[in-house]
């Protein structure tokens, strides 16, 4: 048995040994959300209402080109209206999703900083109660790690200064086939940047396909993590397919128990991959409800409470 497997086995025994009363009396809760990344064909209001009526308590905004919530498209009056809709639906906003690569040339880096600043202002305008984090991926290629890892650190240093000035945390994820593609590389980057304004968006699916265990990656990255993205995969690196959470092989009961044991304070947010929502015939309502039905029962089984909503 490998060191990693041994550790996971021991942790599994410890979790299984928790008395039933522990789960029943725990005050630990998680926010549970989804966003409009997989709802591109819906209006912002429709996406928010669908999220709330399905039973989620968090909403994540997609800020990329082509979405209704792209920052430059959302006028001041609409920002106030979105804030009102969120309050009426009693939804919190843990994060906003972007695709802004850390790896860029000088001109691209300057443009990225301007876009991040614009996104951060939207975050404050839409949800001033607690501005959500901005999340993106590092970009670049796996084979360029040694050559460009210092560039990643330097650019994130500039992002950190912008985050501090805008009072907005910026998160990056370890991404399969990007330059920061392993949990070890991501942890190294976090330690080098060493800033509370640069944190991790944890997405296990990108590590699962490379053969990393859930326990070892959570142990390494949870101290840096501000928000967790949930999706599944087929575990096939030669023909990698992303799936809705609960449709693959990730053990979400074990996952949520580990978050509870670690007292992770953030939210878990379903991501409907572009591989899914880009297919002909895709139904955003069905995907939203299917993901909820897959995961909602696991909270109770894991002894994890849902965040309370007023509605």
Buried (B, 14 or more C-beta within 10 A) or exposed (E): EEEBEEBBEEBBEEBEEBEEEEBEEBEBBBBBBBBBBBBBEBEBBBBBBBBBEBBBBBBBBBBBEEBBBBBEBBEEEBBEBBBEBBEEBEBBBBBBBBEBBBBBEEEBBEEBBEBBBBBBBBBBBBBEEEBBBBBBBBBBEBEBBEEBBEBBBBBBBBBBEBBBEBEBBBBBBBBBBBBBBBBBBBBBBBEBBEBEBBBBBBBBBBBBBBEBBBBBBBBBBBEBBBBBBBBBBBBEEEEBBBBBBBBBEBEBBBBBBBBBBBEBEBBBBBBBBBEBBEEEEBEBEEBBBBBBEBBBEBBEEBBBBBBEEEE
